[in-house]
Amino acid sequence: MNIALEQYNPPLIAEDADAIWAEYSPRWQFWNTFRTIVSGITLLLVGFALYALPRRA
């Protein structure tokens, strides 16, 4: 998605920039939120796995 956004060369007219961002932002926000949630779940799972490891005496 960032590569697609790079095709626009600044400086843009404010109205053009607003239109591009309005089209780009919702999809970017969805995938950014998705990535954040998956990362959090992964961190929890790693924490549980480390907690479940047998302890050495």
Buried (B, 14 or more C-beta within 10 A) or exposed (E): EEEEEEEEEEEEEEEEEEEBEEEBEEEBEEEEEEEEEEEEEEEEEEEEEEEEEEEEE
